[in-house]
Amino acid sequence: MTDPQPLGAEAGTYALANGVRIFYRDVGQGQPLILLHGGTSTGGGWIGQGSLATFAPHFRLIAPDTRGHGRTRNPAGAPTYAQLARRPMRSWPTIWPRCSRRLGWSAH
């Protein structure tokens, strides 16, 4: 785990998964909870909703920018929704704990 960042900060770090540098925020302590953003957002969207401040005292929060969103590039061009759904799940066991909970949100 990285050093916790201030909850309002856009600070984070990168991890390499399947040849792609994935940007993510890592705050809090406890059981891991991966926060998944919707198709038109980034992991930073969880900050504005107050979710990081609410959950950080209870969980280690991991909020990635998925491929082609925010600070994570998509070297293969524009991803399809099917690719966005599959790729993160294949990569995450090598980056973040396998025994993590996942919470998703989308405005669609």
C-alpha positions as YAML, in Angstrom:
chain: A
units: angstrom
residues:
- id: 1
  name: MET
  ca: [0.00, 0.00, 0.00]
- id: 2
  name: THR
  ca: [1.18, 3.51, -0.72]
- id: 3
  name: ASP
  ca: [1.31, 6.23, 1.91]
- id: 4
  name: PRO
  ca: [-2.22, 7.58, 2.37]
- id: 5
  name: GLN
  ca: [-2.87, 10.77, 0.41]
- id: 6
  name: PRO
  ca: [-5.07, 13.61, 1.63]
- id: 7
  name: LEU
  ca: [-8.65, 12.67, 0.79]
- id: 8
  name: GLY
  ca: [-9.20, 15.70, -1.45]
- id: 9
  name: ALA
  ca: [-5.97, 15.27, -3.37]
- id: 10
  name: GLU
  ca: [-5.67, 14.07, -6.93]
- id: 11
  name: ALA
  ca: [-2.39, 12.45, -5.95]
- id: 12
  name: GLY
  ca: [-1.90, 8.79, -6.65]
- id: 13
  name: THR
  ca: [0.48, 6.31, -8.17]
- id: 14
  name: TYR
  ca: [0.80, 3.96, -11.12]
- id: 15
  name: ALA
  ca: [0.90, 0.19, -11.44]
- id: 16
  name: LEU
  ca: [1.82, -1.80, -14.54]
- id: 17
  name: ALA
  ca: [-0.77, -4.36, -15.68]
- id: 18
  name: ASN
  ca: [-0.70, -6.14, -19.04]
- id: 19
  name: GLY
  ca: [1.66, -3.50, -20.41]
- id: 20
  name: VAL
  ca: [-0.54, -0.56, -19.37]
- id: 21
  name: ARG
  ca: [0.32, 1.98, -16.66]
- id: 22
  name: ILE
  ca: [-2.84, 2.23, -14.53]
- id: 23
  name: PHE
  ca: [-3.22, 5.32, -12.35]
- id: 24
  name: TYR
  ca: [-4.92, 4.79, -9.00]
- id: 25
  name: ARG
  ca: [-5.53, 6.40, -5.64]
- id: 26
  name: ASP
  ca: [-4.89, 4.33, -2.49]
- id: 27
  name: VAL
  ca: [-6.13, 5.70, 0.85]
- id: 28
  name: GLY
  ca: [-7.36, 4.39, 4.18]
- id: 29
  name: GLN
  ca: [-6.68, 1.19, 6.07]
- id: 30
  name: GLY
  ca: [-8.42, -2.11, 6.57]
- id: 31
  name: GLN
  ca: [-9.97, -4.58, 4.14]
- id: 32
  name: PRO
  ca: [-9.48, -3.49, 0.50]
- id: 33
  name: LEU
  ca: [-12.44, -1.90, -1.32]
- id: 34
  name: ILE
  ca: [-11.93, -1.17, -5.03]
- id: 35
  name: LEU
  ca: [-14.03, 1.78, -6.20]
- id: 36
  name: LEU
  ca: [-14.95, 1.52, -9.89]
- id: 37
  name: HIS
  ca: [-16.03, 4.61, -11.79]
- id: 38
  name: GLY
  ca: [-18.59, 4.88, -14.59]
- id: 39
  name: GLY
  ca: [-17.91, 5.14, -18.32]
- id: 40
  name: THR
  ca: [-17.55, 8.93, -18.43]
- id: 41
  name: SER
  ca: [-15.73, 9.48, -15.12]
- id: 42
  name: THR
  ca: [-12.44, 8.70, -13.38]
- id: 43
  name: GLY
  ca: [-11.46, 7.28, -10.02]
- id: 44
  name: GLY
  ca: [-11.24, 10.89, -8.81]
- id: 45
  name: GLY
  ca: [-15.02, 11.11, -9.07]
- id: 46
  name: TRP
  ca: [-15.25, 9.30, -5.75]
- id: 47
  name: ILE
  ca: [-13.60, 12.29, -4.05]
- id: 48
  name: GLY
  ca: [-16.33, 14.75, -5.02]
- id: 49
  name: GLN
  ca: [-19.06, 12.39, -3.84]
- id: 50
  name: GLY
  ca: [-17.55, 12.21, -0.37]
- id: 51
  name: SER
  ca: [-17.13, 8.45, -0.63]
- id: 52
  name: LEU
  ca: [-13.43, 8.47, 0.20]
- id: 53
  name: ALA
  ca: [-14.01, 10.41, 3.41]
- id: 54
  name: THR
  ca: [-16.93, 8.13, 4.34]
- id: 55
  name: PHE
  ca: [-15.24, 4.78, 3.68]
- id: 56
  name: ALA
  ca: [-11.55, 5.52, 4.44]
- id: 57
  name: PRO
  ca: [-11.86, 5.04, 8.21]
- id: 58
  name: HIS
  ca: [-13.15, 1.51, 7.58]
- id: 59
  name: PHE
  ca: [-11.47, 0.29, 4.37]
- id: 60
  name: ARG
  ca: [-8.34, 0.55, 2.30]
- id: 61
  name: LEU
  ca: [-9.78, 2.32, -0.76]
- id: 62
  name: ILE
  ca: [-8.33, 1.76, -4.22]
- id: 63
  name: ALA
  ca: [-9.82, 4.04, -6.90]
- id: 64
  name: PRO
  ca: [-8.26, 3.41, -10.33]
- id: 65
  name: ASP
  ca: [-8.72, 5.31, -13.58]
- id: 66
  name: THR
  ca: [-9.68, 2.51, -15.97]
- id: 67
  name: ARG
  ca: [-8.13, 2.23, -19.44]
- id: 68
  name: GLY
  ca: [-8.71, 5.30, -21.55]
- id: 69
  name: HIS
  ca: [-9.95, 7.38, -18.59]
- id: 70
  name: GLY
  ca: [-8.24, 10.09, -16.56]
- id: 71
  name: ARG
  ca: [-4.52, 9.45, -16.24]
- id: 72
  name: THR
  ca: [-4.62, 5.88, -17.58]
- id: 73
  name: ARG
  ca: [-3.94, 5.68, -21.28]
- id: 74
  name: ASN
  ca: [-5.36, 3.06, -23.61]
- id: 75
  name: PRO
  ca: [-2.61, 2.11, -26.07]
- id: 76
  name: ALA
  ca: [-5.02, 0.03, -28.19]
- id: 77
  name: GLY
  ca: [-7.33, 2.95, -29.12]
- id: 78
  name: ALA
  ca: [-10.86, 3.54, -27.89]
- id: 79
  name: PRO
  ca: [-12.00, 0.65, -25.69]
- id: 80
  name: THR
  ca: [-15.40, -0.98, -25.97]
- id: 81
  name: TYR
  ca: [-17.61, -1.40, -22.91]
- id: 82
  name: ALA
  ca: [-16.93, -5.16, -23.04]
- id: 83
  name: GLN
  ca: [-13.18, -4.51, -22.91]
- id: 84
  name: LEU
  ca: [-13.56, -2.09, -20.03]
- id: 85
  name: ALA
  ca: [-15.51, -4.71, -18.09]
- id: 86
  name: ARG
  ca: [-13.08, -7.57, -18.75]
- id: 87
  name: ARG
  ca: [-9.64, -6.01, -18.69]
- id: 88
  name: PRO
  ca: [-9.56, -4.57, -15.18]
- id: 89
  name: MET
  ca: [-10.67, -7.85, -13.62]
- id: 90
  name: ARG
  ca: [-7.90, -9.73, -15.42]
- id: 91
  name: SER
  ca: [-5.25, -7.25, -14.29]
- id: 92
  name: TRP
  ca: [-6.21, -6.52, -10.72]
- id: 93
  name: PRO
  ca: [-5.23, -9.78, -9.03]
- id: 94
  name: THR
  ca: [-1.62, -9.01, -10.00]
- id: 95
  name: ILE
  ca: [-1.82, -5.42, -8.73]
- id: 96
  name: TRP
  ca: [-4.20, -5.36, -5.76]
- id: 97
  name: PRO
  ca: [-5.30, -7.92, -3.20]
- id: 98
  name: ARG
  ca: [-7.38, -10.83, -4.46]
- id: 99
  name: CYS
  ca: [-9.67, -10.72, -1.44]
- id: 100
  name: SER
  ca: [-11.01, -7.25, -2.15]
- id: 101
  name: ARG
  ca: [-14.55, -5.95, -2.33]
- id: 102
  name: ARG
  ca: [-15.64, -3.92, -5.35]
- id: 103
  name: LEU
  ca: [-18.10, -1.04, -5.50]
- id: 104
  name: GLY
  ca: [-19.16, 0.52, -8.79]
- id: 105
  name: TRP
  ca: [-21.03, 3.66, -9.73]
- id: 106
  name: SER
  ca: [-22.21, 5.05, -13.04]
- id: 107
  name: ALA
  ca: [-24.46, 7.93, -14.05]
- id: 108
  name: HIS
  ca: [-25.77, 5.97, -17.04]
...
